[in-house]
Amino acid sequence: MGNITSDLKSDLNKSLESLQTLRDEIRVRLHLAGMDAKDAWDKLEPKLLDAEKLADDVSEASRHALREIVEKVKEFRSSLPS
């Protein structure tokens, strides 16, 4: 049981680190993007705070929710100019 919890915690931490990196990249790209992208980011960014809270809850549901948030943030990043 402890190994599963450890694996979940490790996976949650990796997802959280990925989100933090994505957030930093997006903030840089937003300087180059227009107001539409800024508005979309303003709606998406609060989900990152939710993700940080999810990472504290070591469960399958948290892992799933965190992965979904990571994917949404990656999609947003892809929509921004390089």
N, C-alpha and C positions, 0 to 999 in steps of 0.2 A: 504494500500500500504506500509506503514511504517513497519508493522509487517512482511510482506513478505521479505522486505529488511533486517530486523533484523534477520529473520530465515536464509536467505542466508548467511549473514555475519557470523553468528554463525556456520553454517555448514562449510563454508570456513575456519574459524579459527580452527575448530576441525580437518579438513583434513590437514591443514598446521602443526598443532601440531603432528599429526600422522606421517607425513613425516619427521619431525625433529627427532622424536624418532627412526623411522626406519633408518634414515641416521646415527645416532649415533651407533645403533646396527650393522649396516653394516660395518661401519668403523672398529669396534672392530673385527668383523668376518673376514674382509679382511686380517688382520694380519695373520690369520690361513689359508687363501686360497691361491691358486696358481695364476700365472700371467694371466691365462685366465679369472679368475673371476675379477681380477684387471682391465683388459682391458674392460670387459663388464661394470664394474662400472664406468669407465672413460667416457663411452658413455652415461650412464644413469644419472649420477650425474648432468649434466647441466640442465636436466629437472626439478630438484628441484628448481633451480633459476627461471625457467619459472613458476613453481607452486607458488612461492612467489609473482610474479608479477600478476598471475591470481587471487590470493586471494584479491588483491586490487580492482579488477573489480567485483563488486557484481552483478552477473548475473547467469542465469541458465547454460549458455554455460561455464562459469568459473567453476561452481560447477561440471558439467559433466567432463570437462577436468581435473580438479584436482582429481576427483575420479579415473579416468583412470590412472593418474600418480601414485597415491597411490597403485593401484592394481599392476602395473608394478614393483614398488619398493618392494612390498610384495612378488611377485613372485621371484624376484632376491634374496631377503633375504632367502626365502625357499630353494633356490638352494645352499646356502652356508653351510659349515659344522657348526654344533652347537658348 
